[in-house]
Amino acid sequence: MSNEENKKITYAEASNELEQIVQKMQSPECNIDELSELTKRAKQLLDFCREKLTATDVEVKRILDSLSDKDQAVKE
């Protein structure tokens, strides 16, 4: 998935697409050629979701640290 594609998709959309891919992969109608393409797309989506979760975790920790620093300044 290119950076441009990443900007066009949300975490929820990526997660939903992953769920659909899993359902397709589990289907008896899924052939080997389709399985290969689905696996590639799933990897792209998983990488995107992992990056999004990591970035969100860093941002939340930064915000909480900032709030904690402000609380300490008020107490002193």
mmCIF file of the N, C-alpha and C atoms, coordinates in Angstrom:
data_MODEL
# 
_entry.id   MODEL 
# 
loop_
_atom_site.group_PDB 
_atom_site.id 
_atom_site.type_symbol 
_atom_site.label_atom_id 
_atom_site.label_alt_id 
_atom_site.label_comp_id 
_atom_site.label_asym_id 
_atom_site.label_entity_id 
_atom_site.label_seq_id 
_atom_site.pdbx_PDB_ins_code 
_atom_site.Cartn_x 
_atom_site.Cartn_y 
_atom_site.Cartn_z 
_atom_site.occupancy 
_atom_site.B_iso_or_equiv 
_atom_site.pdbx_formal_charge 
_atom_site.auth_seq_id 
_atom_site.auth_comp_id 
_atom_site.auth_asym_id 
_atom_site.auth_atom_id 
_atom_site.pdbx_PDB_model_num 
ATOM 1   N N  . MET A 1 1  ? 0.852   -1.164  0.000  1.00 0.00 ? 1  MET A N  1 
ATOM 2   C CA . MET A 1 1  ? 0.000   0.000   0.000  1.00 0.00 ? 1  MET A CA 1 
ATOM 3   C C  . MET A 1 1  ? 0.902   1.232   0.000  1.00 0.00 ? 1  MET A C  1 
ATOM 4   N N  . SER A 1 2  ? 0.676   2.121   -0.933 1.00 0.00 ? 2  SER A N  1 
ATOM 5   C CA . SER A 1 2  ? 1.502   3.318   -1.009 1.00 0.00 ? 2  SER A CA 1 
ATOM 6   C C  . SER A 1 2  ? 1.068   4.330   0.040  1.00 0.00 ? 2  SER A C  1 
ATOM 7   N N  . ASN A 1 3  ? 1.926   5.328   0.266  1.00 0.00 ? 3  ASN A N  1 
ATOM 8   C CA . ASN A 1 3  ? 1.589   6.380   1.226  1.00 0.00 ? 3  ASN A CA 1 
ATOM 9   C C  . ASN A 1 3  ? 0.304   7.091   0.834  1.00 0.00 ? 3  ASN A C  1 
ATOM 10  N N  . GLU A 1 4  ? 0.104   7.291   -0.470 1.00 0.00 ? 4  GLU A N  1 
ATOM 11  C CA . GLU A 1 4  ? -1.112  7.957   -0.938 1.00 0.00 ? 4  GLU A CA 1 
ATOM 12  C C  . GLU A 1 4  ? -2.344  7.126   -0.592 1.00 0.00 ? 4  GLU A C  1 
ATOM 13  N N  . GLU A 1 5  ? -2.252  5.821   -0.772 1.00 0.00 ? 5  GLU A N  1 
ATOM 14  C CA . GLU A 1 5  ? -3.371  4.944   -0.421 1.00 0.00 ? 5  GLU A CA 1 
ATOM 15  C C  . GLU A 1 5  ? -3.622  4.958   1.085  1.00 0.00 ? 5  GLU A C  1 
ATOM 16  N N  . ASN A 1 6  ? -2.552  4.998   1.884  1.00 0.00 ? 6  ASN A N  1 
ATOM 17  C CA . ASN A 1 6  ? -2.686  5.027   3.335  1.00 0.00 ? 6  ASN A CA 1 
ATOM 18  C C  . ASN A 1 6  ? -3.468  6.251   3.789  1.00 0.00 ? 6  ASN A C  1 
ATOM 19  N N  . LYS A 1 7  ? -3.277  7.377   3.125  1.00 0.00 ? 7  LYS A N  1 
ATOM 20  C CA . LYS A 1 7  ? -3.956  8.608   3.519  1.00 0.00 ? 7  LYS A CA 1 
ATOM 21  C C  . LYS A 1 7  ? -5.442  8.568   3.186  1.00 0.00 ? 7  LYS A C  1 
ATOM 22  N N  . LYS A 1 8  ? -5.820  7.697   2.261  1.00 0.00 ? 8  LYS A N  1 
ATOM 23  C CA . LYS A 1 8  ? -7.206  7.634   1.821  1.00 0.00 ? 8  LYS A CA 1 
ATOM 24  C C  . LYS A 1 8  ? -8.051  6.644   2.624  1.00 0.00 ? 8  LYS A C  1 
ATOM 25  N N  . ILE A 1 9  ? -7.431  5.856   3.461  1.00 0.00 ? 9  ILE A N  1 
ATOM 26  C CA . ILE A 1 9  ? -8.150  4.810   4.191  1.00 0.00 ? 9  ILE A CA 1 
ATOM 27  C C  . ILE A 1 9  ? -8.064  5.086   5.693  1.00 0.00 ? 9  ILE A C  1 
ATOM 28  N N  . THR A 1 10 ? -9.124  4.761   6.388  1.00 0.00 ? 10 THR A N  1 
ATOM 29  C CA . THR A 1 10 ? -9.117  4.907   7.842  1.00 0.00 ? 10 THR A CA 1 
ATOM 30  C C  . THR A 1 10 ? -8.804  3.556   8.476  1.00 0.00 ? 10 THR A C  1 
ATOM 31  N N  . TYR A 1 11 ? -8.509  3.599   9.755  1.00 0.00 ? 11 TYR A N  1 
ATOM 32  C CA . TYR A 1 11 ? -8.251  2.355   10.487 1.00 0.00 ? 11 TYR A CA 1 
ATOM 33  C C  . TYR A 1 11 ? -9.486  1.449   10.426 1.00 0.00 ? 11 TYR A C  1 
ATOM 34  N N  . ALA A 1 12 ? -10.656 2.030   10.619 1.00 0.00 ? 12 ALA A N  1 
ATOM 35  C CA . ALA A 1 12 ? -11.899 1.244   10.600 1.00 0.00 ? 12 ALA A CA 1 
ATOM 36  C C  . ALA A 1 12 ? -12.107 0.589   9.233  1.00 0.00 ? 12 ALA A C  1 
ATOM 37  N N  . GLU A 1 13 ? -11.830 1.336   8.178  1.00 0.00 ? 13 GLU A N  1 
ATOM 38  C CA . GLU A 1 13 ? -11.976 0.775   6.834  1.00 0.00 ? 13 GLU A CA 1 
ATOM 39  C C  . GLU A 1 13 ? -10.983 -0.363  6.602  1.00 0.00 ? 13 GLU A C  1 
ATOM 40  N N  . ALA A 1 14 ? -9.753  -0.168  7.045  1.00 0.00 ? 14 ALA A N  1 
ATOM 41  C CA . ALA A 1 14 ? -8.736  -1.218  6.898  1.00 0.00 ? 14 ALA A CA 1 
ATOM 42  C C  . ALA A 1 14 ? -9.131  -2.462  7.681  1.00 0.00 ? 14 ALA A C  1 
ATOM 43  N N  . SER A 1 15 ? -9.619  -2.258  8.887  1.00 0.00 ? 15 SER A N  1 
ATOM 44  C CA . SER A 1 15 ? -10.044 -3.378  9.724  1.00 0.00 ? 15 SER A CA 1 
ATOM 45  C C  . SER A 1 15 ? -11.214 -4.132  9.085  1.00 0.00 ? 15 SER A C  1 
ATOM 46  N N  . ASN A 1 16 ? -12.169 -3.389  8.563  1.00 0.00 ? 16 ASN A N  1 
ATOM 47  C CA . ASN A 1 16 ? -13.317 -4.017  7.897  1.00 0.00 ? 16 ASN A CA 1 
ATOM 48  C C  . ASN A 1 16 ? -12.876 -4.798  6.670  1.00 0.00 ? 16 ASN A C  1 
ATOM 49  N N  . GLU A 1 17 ? -11.953 -4.211  5.893  1.00 0.00 ? 17 GLU A N  1 
ATOM 50  C CA . GLU A 1 17 ? -11.466 -4.914  4.709  1.00 0.00 ? 17 GLU A CA 1 
ATOM 51  C C  . GLU A 1 17 ? -10.728 -6.192  5.104  1.00 0.00 ? 17 GLU A C  1 
ATOM 52  N N  . LEU A 1 18 ? -9.968  -6.133  6.183  1.00 0.00 ? 18 LEU A N  1 
ATOM 53  C CA . LEU A 1 18 ? -9.284  -7.334  6.669  1.00 0.00 ? 18 LEU A CA 1 
ATOM 54  C C  . LEU A 1 18 ? -10.281 -8.427  7.036  1.00 0.00 ? 18 LEU A C  1 
ATOM 55  N N  . GLU A 1 19 ? -11.366 -8.050  7.692  1.00 0.00 ? 19 GLU A N  1 
ATOM 56  C CA . GLU A 1 19 ? -12.399 -9.034  8.041  1.00 0.00 ? 19 GLU A CA 1 
ATOM 57  C C  . GLU A 1 19 ? -12.986 -9.680  6.790  1.00 0.00 ? 19 GLU A C  1 
ATOM 58  N N  . GLN A 1 20 ? -13.227 -8.864  5.762  1.00 0.00 ? 20 GLN A N  1 
ATOM 59  C CA . GLN A 1 20 ? -13.765 -9.397  4.510  1.00 0.00 ? 20 GLN A CA 1 
ATOM 60  C C  . GLN A 1 20 ? -12.765 -10.338 3.843  1.00 0.00 ? 20 GLN A C  1 
ATOM 61  N N  . ILE A 1 21 ? -11.485 -9.983  3.897  1.00 0.00 ? 21 ILE A N  1 
ATOM 62  C CA . ILE A 1 21 ? -10.448 -10.835 3.309  1.00 0.00 ? 21 ILE A CA 1 
ATOM 63  C C  . ILE A 1 21 ? -10.401 -12.179 4.018  1.00 0.00 ? 21 ILE A C  1 
ATOM 64  N N  . VAL A 1 22 ? -10.476 -12.171 5.333  1.00 0.00 ? 22 VAL A N  1 
ATOM 65  C CA . VAL A 1 22 ? -10.454 -13.425 6.090  1.00 0.00 ? 22 VAL A CA 1 
ATOM 66  C C  . VAL A 1 22 ? -11.635 -14.302 5.691  1.00 0.00 ? 22 VAL A C  1 
ATOM 67  N N  . GLN A 1 23 ? -12.810 -13.697 5.552  1.00 0.00 ? 23 GLN A N  1 
ATOM 68  C CA . GLN A 1 23 ? -13.990 -14.468 5.141  1.00 0.00 ? 23 GLN A CA 1 
ATOM 69  C C  . GLN A 1 23 ? -13.789 -15.079 3.756  1.00 0.00 ? 23 GLN A C  1 
ATOM 70  N N  . LYS A 1 24 ? -13.228 -14.285 2.828  1.00 0.00 ? 24 LYS A N  1 
ATOM 71  C CA . LYS A 1 24 ? -12.970 -14.802 1.477  1.00 0.00 ? 24 LYS A CA 1 
ATOM 72  C C  . LYS A 1 24 ? -11.958 -15.943 1.511  1.00 0.00 ? 24 LYS A C  1 
ATOM 73  N N  . MET A 1 25 ? -10.917 -15.783 2.334  1.00 0.00 ? 25 MET A N  1 
ATOM 74  C CA . MET A 1 25 ? -9.868  -16.795 2.411  1.00 0.00 ? 25 MET A CA 1 
ATOM 75  C C  . MET A 1 25 ? -10.401 -18.108 2.981  1.00 0.00 ? 25 MET A C  1 
ATOM 76  N N  . GLN A 1 26 ? -11.381 -18.018 3.849  1.00 0.00 ? 26 GLN A N  1 
ATOM 77  C CA . GLN A 1 26 ? -11.955 -19.207 4.472  1.00 0.00 ? 26 GLN A CA 1 
ATOM 78  C C  . GLN A 1 26 ? -13.010 -19.872 3.588  1.00 0.00 ? 26 GLN A C  1 
ATOM 79  N N  . SER A 1 27 ? -13.386 -19.179 2.534  1.00 0.00 ? 27 SER A N  1 
ATOM 80  C CA . SER A 1 27 ? -14.405 -19.703 1.635  1.00 0.00 ? 27 SER A CA 1 
ATOM 81  C C  . SER A 1 27 ? -13.839 -20.829 0.779  1.00 0.00 ? 27 SER A C  1 
ATOM 82  N N  . PRO A 1 28 ? -14.614 -21.881 0.572  1.00 0.00 ? 28 PRO A N  1 
ATOM 83  C CA . PRO A 1 28 ? -14.146 -22.982 -0.280 1.00 0.00 ? 28 PRO A CA 1 
ATOM 84  C C  . PRO A 1 28 ? -13.945 -22.548 -1.737 1.00 0.00 ? 28 PRO A C  1 
ATOM 85  N N  . GLU A 1 29 ? -14.579 -21.460 -2.140 1.00 0.00 ? 29 GLU A N  1 
ATOM 86  C CA . GLU A 1 29 ? -14.466 -20.972 -3.513 1.00 0.00 ? 29 GLU A CA 1 
ATOM 87  C C  . GLU A 1 29 ? -13.167 -20.200 -3.761 1.00 0.00 ? 29 GLU A C  1 
ATOM 88  N N  . CYS A 1 30 ? -12.413 -19.896 -2.720 1.00 0.00 ? 30 CYS A N  1 
ATOM 89  C CA . CYS A 1 30 ? -11.176 -19.127 -2.853 1.00 0.00 ? 30 CYS A CA 1 
ATOM 90  C C  . CYS A 1 30 ? -10.116 -20.001 -3.521 1.00 0.00 ? 30 CYS A C  1 
ATOM 91  N N  . ASN A 1 31 ? -9.678  -19.584 -4.720 1.00 0.00 ? 31 ASN A N  1 
ATOM 92  C CA . ASN A 1 31 ? -8.655  -20.371 -5.417 1.00 0.00 ? 31 ASN A CA 1 
ATOM 93  C C  . ASN A 1 31 ? -7.265  -19.881 -5.040 1.00 0.00 ? 31 ASN A C  1 
ATOM 94  N N  . ILE A 1 32 ? -6.258  -20.609 -5.452 1.00 0.00 ? 32 ILE A N  1 
ATOM 95  C CA . ILE A 1 32 ? -4.887  -20.331 -5.045 1.00 0.00 ? 32 ILE A CA 1 
ATOM 96  C C  . ILE A 1 32 ? -4.391  -18.982 -5.566 1.00 0.00 ? 32 ILE A C  1 
ATOM 97  N N  . ASP A 1 33 ? -4.807  -18.593 -6.769 1.00 0.00 ? 33 ASP A N  1 
ATOM 98  C CA . ASP A 1 33 ? -4.397  -17.304 -7.312 1.00 0.00 ? 33 ASP A CA 1 
ATOM 99  C C  . ASP A 1 33 ? -5.021  -16.157 -6.511 1.00 0.00 ? 33 ASP A C  1 
ATOM 100 N N  . GLU A 1 34 ? -6.259  -16.302 -6.168 1.00 0.00 ? 34 GLU A N  1 
ATOM 101 C CA . GLU A 1 34 ? -6.943  -15.290 -5.360 1.00 0.00 ? 34 GLU A CA 1 
ATOM 102 C C  . GLU A 1 34 ? -6.346  -15.250 -3.951 1.00 0.00 ? 34 GLU A C  1 
ATOM 103 N N  . LEU A 1 35 ? -6.006  -16.404 -3.425 1.00 0.00 ? 35 LEU A N  1 
ATOM 104 C CA . LEU A 1 35 ? -5.413  -16.487 -2.096 1.00 0.00 ? 35 LEU A CA 1 
ATOM 105 C C  . LEU A 1 35 ? -4.110  -15.694 -2.028 1.00 0.00 ? 35 LEU A C  1 
ATOM 106 N N  . SER A 1 36 ? -3.314  -15.796 -3.047 1.00 0.00 ? 36 SER A N  1 
ATOM 107 C CA . SER A 1 36 ? -2.052  -15.059 -3.100 1.00 0.00 ? 36 SER A CA 1 
ATOM 108 C C  . SER A 1 36 ? -2.291  -13.555 -3.070 1.00 0.00 ? 36 SER A C  1 
ATOM 109 N N  . GLU A 1 37 ? -3.217  -13.071 -3.864 1.00 0.00 ? 37 GLU A N  1 
ATOM 110 C CA . GLU A 1 37 ? -3.522  -11.644 -3.902 1.00 0.00 ? 37 GLU A CA 1 
ATOM 111 C C  . GLU A 1 37 ? -4.151  -11.169 -2.593 1.00 0.00 ? 37 GLU A C  1 
ATOM 112 N N  . LEU A 1 38 ? -5.025  -11.972 -2.034 1.00 0.00 ? 38 LEU A N  1 
ATOM 113 C CA . LEU A 1 38 ? -5.648  -11.613 -0.758 1.00 0.00 ? 38 LEU A CA 1 
ATOM 114 C C  . LEU A 1 38 ? -4.616  -11.531 0.359  1.00 0.00 ? 38 LEU A C  1 
ATOM 115 N N  . THR A 1 39 ? -3.660  -12.454 0.326  1.00 0.00 ? 39 THR A N  1 
ATOM 116 C CA . THR A 1 39 ? -2.603  -12.451 1.338  1.00 0.00 ? 39 THR A CA 1 
ATOM 117 C C  . THR A 1 39 ? -1.752  -11.195 1.239  1.00 0.00 ? 39 THR A C  1 
ATOM 118 N N  . LYS A 1 40 ? -1.416  -10.788 0.017  1.00 0.00 ? 40 LYS A N  1 
ATOM 119 C CA . LYS A 1 40 ? -0.638  -9.568  -0.190 1.00 0.00 ? 40 LYS A CA 1 
ATOM 120 C C  . LYS A 1 40 ? -1.398  -8.348  0.335  1.00 0.00 ? 40 LYS A C  1 
ATOM 121 N N  . ARG A 1 41 ? -2.674  -8.269  0.020  1.00 0.00 ? 41 ARG A N  1 
ATOM 122 C CA . ARG A 1 41 ? -3.485  -7.124  0.468  1.00 0.00 ? 41 ARG A CA 1 
ATOM 123 C C  . ARG A 1 41 ? -3.632  -7.139  1.991  1.00 0.00 ? 41 ARG A C  1 
ATOM 124 N N  . ALA A 1 42 ? -3.823  -8.304  2.557  1.00 0.00 ? 42 ALA A N  1 
ATOM 125 C CA . ALA A 1 42 ? -3.944  -8.407  4.014  1.00 0.00 ? 42 ALA A CA 1 
ATOM 126 C C  . ALA A 1 42 ? -2.670  -7.922  4.692  1.00 0.00 ? 42 ALA A C  1 
ATOM 127 N N  . LYS A 1 43 ? -1.517  -8.264  4.142  1.00 0.00 ? 43 LYS A N  1 
ATOM 128 C CA . LYS A 1 43 ? -0.238  -7.803  4.694  1.00 0.00 ? 43 LYS A CA 1 
ATOM 129 C C  . LYS A 1 43 ? -0.157  -6.286  4.650  1.00 0.00 ? 43 LYS A C  1 
ATOM 130 N N  . GLN A 1 44 ? -0.552  -5.686  3.546  1.00 0.00 ? 44 GLN A N  1 
ATOM 131 C CA . GLN A 1 44 ? -0.549  -4.229  3.429  1.00 0.00 ? 44 GLN A CA 1 
ATOM 132 C C  . GLN A 1 44 ? -1.452  -3.598  4.489  1.00 0.00 ? 44 GLN A C  1 
ATOM 133 N N  . LEU A 1 45 ? -2.630  -4.150  4.650  1.00 0.00 ? 45 LEU A N  1 
ATOM 134 C CA . LEU A 1 45 ? -3.588  -3.608  5.620  1.00 0.00 ? 45 LEU A CA 1 
ATOM 135 C C  . LEU A 1 45 ? -3.092  -3.799  7.053  1.00 0.00 ? 45 LEU A C  1 
ATOM 136 N N  . LEU A 1 46 ? -2.497  -4.950  7.338  1.00 0.00 ? 46 LEU A N  1 
ATOM 137 C CA . LEU A 1 46 ? -1.957  -5.189  8.676  1.00 0.00 ? 46 LEU A CA 1 
ATOM 138 C C  . LEU A 1 46 ? -0.821  -4.225  8.996  1.00 0.00 ? 46 LEU A C  1 
ATOM 139 N N  . ASP A 1 47 ? 0.040   -3.978  8.027  1.00 0.00 ? 47 ASP A N  1 
ATOM 140 C CA . ASP A 1 47 ? 1.125   -3.014  8.225  1.00 0.00 ? 47 ASP A CA 1 
ATOM 141 C C  . ASP A 1 47 ? 0.563   -1.622  8.511  1.00 0.00 ? 47 ASP A C  1 
ATOM 142 N N  . PHE A 1 48 ? -0.444  -1.229  7.739  1.00 0.00 ? 48 PHE A N  1 
ATOM 143 C CA . PHE A 1 48 ? -1.081  0.072   7.943  1.00 0.00 ? 48 PHE A CA 1 
ATOM 144 C C  . PHE A 1 48 ? -1.682  0.165   9.343  1.00 0.00 ? 48 PHE A C  1 
ATOM 145 N N  . CYS A 1 49 ? -2.421  -0.869  9.748  1.00 0.00 ? 49 CYS A N  1 
ATOM 146 C CA . CYS A 1 49 ? -3.070  -0.870  11.070 1.00 0.00 ? 49 CYS A CA 1 
ATOM 147 C C  . CYS A 1 49 ? -2.020  -0.829  12.187 1.00 0.00 ? 49 CYS A C  1 
ATOM 148 N N  . ARG A 1 50 ? -0.963  -1.576  12.039 1.00 0.00 ? 50 ARG A N  1 
ATOM 149 C CA . ARG A 1 50 ? 0.104   -1.584  13.042 1.00 0.00 ? 50 ARG A CA 1 
ATOM 150 C C  . ARG A 1 50 ? 0.720   -0.194  13.178 1.00 0.00 ? 50 ARG A C  1 
ATOM 151 N N  . GLU A 1 51 ? 1.003   0.448   12.051 1.00 0.00 ? 51 GLU A N  1 
ATOM 152 C CA . GLU A 1 51 ? 1.560   1.806   12.072 1.00 0.00 ? 51 GLU A CA 1 
ATOM 153 C C  . GLU A 1 51 ? 0.596   2.788   12.731 1.00 0.00 ? 51 GLU A C  1 
ATOM 154 N N  . LYS A 1 52 ? -0.667  2.674   12.397 1.00 0.00 ? 52 LYS A N  1 
ATOM 155 C CA . LYS A 1 52 ? -1.688  3.567   12.957 1.00 0.00 ? 52 LYS A CA 1 
ATOM 156 C C  . LYS A 1 52 ? -1.798  3.368   14.469 1.00 0.00 ? 52 LYS A C  1 
ATOM 157 N N  . LEU A 1 53 ? -1.823  2.129   14.921 1.00 0.00 ? 53 LEU A N  1 
ATOM 158 C CA . LEU A 1 53 ? -1.911  1.846   16.355 1.00 0.00 ? 53 LEU A CA 1 
ATOM 159 C C  . LEU A 1 53 ? -0.681  2.339   17.102 1.00 0.00 ? 53 LEU A C  1 
ATOM 160 N N  . THR A 1 54 ? 0.489   2.144   16.521 1.00 0.00 ? 54 THR A N  1 
ATOM 161 C CA . THR A 1 54 ? 1.731   2.601   17.154 1.00 0.00 ? 54 THR A CA 1 
ATOM 162 C C  . THR A 1 54 ? 1.751   4.122   17.257 1.00 0.00 ? 54 THR A C  1 
ATOM 163 N N  . ALA A 1 55 ? 1.381   4.799   16.180 1.00 0.00 ? 55 ALA A N  1 
ATOM 164 C CA . ALA A 1 55 ? 1.357   6.265   16.187 1.00 0.00 ? 55 ALA A CA 1 
ATOM 165 C C  . ALA A 1 55 ? 0.344   6.785   17.199 1.00 0.00 ? 55 ALA A C  1 
ATOM 166 N N  . THR A 1 56 ? -0.798  6.144   17.286 1.00 0.00 ? 56 THR A N  1 
ATOM 167 C CA . THR A 1 56 ? -1.825  6.561   18.237 1.00 0.00 ? 56 THR A CA 1 
ATOM 168 C C  . THR A 1 56 ? -1.348  6.341   19.670 1.00 0.00 ? 56 THR A C  1 
ATOM 169 N N  . ASP A 1 57 ? -0.690  5.225   19.923 1.00 0.00 ? 57 ASP A N  1 
ATOM 170 C CA . ASP A 1 57 ? -0.153  4.933   21.246 1.00 0.00 ? 57 ASP A CA 1 
ATOM 171 C C  . ASP A 1 57 ? 0.861   5.995   21.671 1.00 0.00 ? 57 ASP A C  1 
ATOM 172 N N  . VAL A 1 58 ? 1.760   6.353   20.756 1.00 0.00 ? 58 VAL A N  1 
ATOM 173 C CA . VAL A 1 58 ? 2.765   7.379   21.046 1.00 0.00 ? 58 VAL A CA 1 
ATOM 174 C C  . VAL A 1 58 ? 2.094   8.709   21.358 1.00 0.00 ? 58 VAL A C  1 
ATOM 175 N N  . GLU A 1 59 ? 1.099   9.070   20.568 1.00 0.00 ? 59 GLU A N  1 
ATOM 176 C CA . GLU A 1 59 ? 0.400   10.347  20.764 1.00 0.00 ? 59 GLU A CA 1 
ATOM 177 C C  . GLU A 1 59 ? -0.349  10.374  22.101 1.00 0.00 ? 59 GLU A C  1 
ATOM 178 N N  . VAL A 1 60 ? -1.032  9.289   22.437 1.00 0.00 ? 60 VAL A N  1 
ATOM 179 C CA . VAL A 1 60 ? -1.767  9.231   23.705 1.00 0.00 ? 60 VAL A CA 1 
ATOM 180 C C  . VAL A 1 60 ? -0.793  9.328   24.880 1.00 0.00 ? 60 VAL A C  1 
ATOM 181 N N  . LYS A 1 61 ? 0.317   8.616   24.800 1.00 0.00 ? 61 LYS A N  1 
ATOM 182 C CA . LYS A 1 61 ? 1.317   8.688   25.874 1.00 0.00 ? 61 LYS A CA 1 
ATOM 183 C C  . LYS A 1 61 ? 1.870   10.100  26.011 1.00 0.00 ? 61 LYS A C  1 
ATOM 184 N N  . ARG A 1 62 ? 2.106   10.771  24.877 1.00 0.00 ? 62 ARG A N  1 
ATOM 185 C CA . ARG A 1 62 ? 2.607   12.146  24.907 1.00 0.00 ? 62 ARG A CA 1 
ATOM 186 C C  . ARG A 1 62 ? 1.591   13.067  25.587 1.00 0.00 ? 62 ARG A C  1 
ATOM 187 N N  . ILE A 1 63 ? 0.339   12.900  25.255 1.00 0.00 ? 63 ILE A N  1 
ATOM 188 C CA . ILE A 1 63 ? -0.712  13.721  25.861 1.00 0.00 ? 63 ILE A CA 1 
ATOM 189 C C  . ILE A 1 63 ? -0.814  13.450  27.355 1.00 0.00 ? 63 ILE A C  1 
ATOM 190 N N  . LEU A 1 64 ? -0.797  12.193  27.741 1.00 0.00 ? 64 LEU A N  1 
ATOM 191 C CA . LEU A 1 64 ? -0.885  11.847  29.159 1.00 0.00 ? 64 LEU A CA 1 
ATOM 192 C C  . LEU A 1 64 ? 0.315   12.363  29.934 1.00 0.00 ? 64 LEU A C  1 
ATOM 193 N N  . ASP A 1 65 ? 1.505   12.265  29.335 1.00 0.00 ? 65 ASP A N  1 
ATOM 194 C CA . ASP A 1 65 ? 2.699   12.813  29.987 1.00 0.00 ? 65 ASP A CA 1 
ATOM 195 C C  . ASP A 1 65 ? 2.573   14.316  30.161 1.00 0.00 ? 65 ASP A C  1 
ATOM 196 N N  . SER A 1 66 ? 2.037   14.981  29.166 1.00 0.00 ? 66 SER A N  1 
ATOM 197 C CA . SER A 1 66 ? 1.843   16.429  29.232 1.00 0.00 ? 66 SER A CA 1 
ATOM 198 C C  . SER A 1 66 ? 0.874   16.789  30.351 1.00 0.00 ? 66 SER A C  1 
ATOM 199 N N  . LEU A 1 67 ? -0.192  16.025  30.460 1.00 0.00 ? 67 LEU A N  1 
ATOM 200 C CA . LEU A 1 67 ? -1.171  16.267  31.527 1.00 0.00 ? 67 LEU A CA 1 
ATOM 201 C C  . LEU A 1 67 ? -0.553  16.007  32.890 1.00 0.00 ? 67 LEU A C  1 
ATOM 202 N N  . SER A 1 68 ? 0.238   14.967  32.986 1.00 0.00 ? 68 SER A N  1 
ATOM 203 C CA . SER A 1 68 ? 0.902   14.626  34.242 1.00 0.00 ? 68 SER A CA 1 
ATOM 204 C C  . SER A 1 68 ? 1.871   15.729  34.657 1.00 0.00 ? 68 SER A C  1 
ATOM 205 N N  . ASP A 1 69 ? 2.617   16.259  33.672 1.00 0.00 ? 69 ASP A N  1 
ATOM 206 C CA . ASP A 1 69 ? 3.549   17.360  33.953 1.00 0.00 ? 69 ASP A CA 1 
ATOM 207 C C  . ASP A 1 69 ? 2.797   18.592  34.465 1.00 0.00 ? 69 ASP A C  1 
ATOM 208 N N  . LYS A 1 70 ? 1.649   18.883  33.882 1.00 0.00 ? 70 LYS A N  1 
ATOM 209 C CA . LYS A 1 70 ? 0.851   20.039  34.305 1.00 0.00 ? 70 LYS A CA 1 
ATOM 210 C C  . LYS A 1 70 ? 0.301   19.830  35.718 1.00 0.00 ? 70 LYS A C  1 
ATOM 211 N N  . ASP A 1 71 ? -0.125  18.593  36.012 1.00 0.00 ? 71 ASP A N  1 
ATOM 212 C CA . ASP A 1 71 ? -0.612  18.287  37.361 1.00 0.00 ? 71 ASP A CA 1 
ATOM 213 C C  . ASP A 1 71 ? 0.476   18.462  38.385 1.00 0.00 ? 71 ASP A C  1 
ATOM 214 N N  . GLN A 1 72 ? 1.687   18.052  38.075 1.00 0.00 ? 72 GLN A N  1 
ATOM 215 C CA . GLN A 1 72 ? 2.825   18.193  38.993 1.00 0.00 ? 72 GLN A CA 1 
ATOM 216 C C  . GLN A 1 72 ? 3.117   19.670  39.233 1.00 0.00 ? 72 GLN A C  1 
ATOM 217 N N  . ALA A 1 73 ? 3.048   20.486  38.166 1.00 0.00 ? 73 ALA A N  1 
ATOM 218 C CA . ALA A 1 73 ? 3.332   21.924  38.312 1.00 0.00 ? 73 ALA A CA 1 
ATOM 219 C C  . ALA A 1 73 ? 2.300   22.588  39.188 1.00 0.00 ? 73 ALA A C  1 
ATOM 220 N N  . VAL A 1 74 ? 1.041   22.172  39.109 1.00 0.00 ? 74 VAL A N  1 
ATOM 221 C CA . VAL A 1 74 ? -0.033  22.751  39.903 1.00 0.00 ? 74 VAL A CA 1 
ATOM 222 C C  . VAL A 1 74 ? 0.154   22.388  41.374 1.00 0.00 ? 74 VAL A C  1 
ATOM 223 N N  . LYS A 1 75 ? 0.590   21.163  41.656 1.00 0.00 ? 75 LYS A N  1 
ATOM 224 C CA . LYS A 1 75 ? 0.771   20.704  43.035 1.00 0.00 ? 75 LYS A CA 1 
ATOM 225 C C  . LYS A 1 75 ? 1.941   21.399  43.714 1.00 0.00 ? 75 LYS A C  1 
ATOM 226 N N  . GLU A 1 76 ? 2.917   21.825  42.946 1.00 0.00 ? 76 GLU A N  1 
ATOM 227 C CA . GLU A 1 76 ? 4.108   22.440  43.538 1.00 0.00 ? 76 GLU A CA 1 
ATOM 228 C C  . GLU A 1 76 ? 3.873   23.856  43.796 1.00 0.00 ? 76 GLU A C  1 
# 
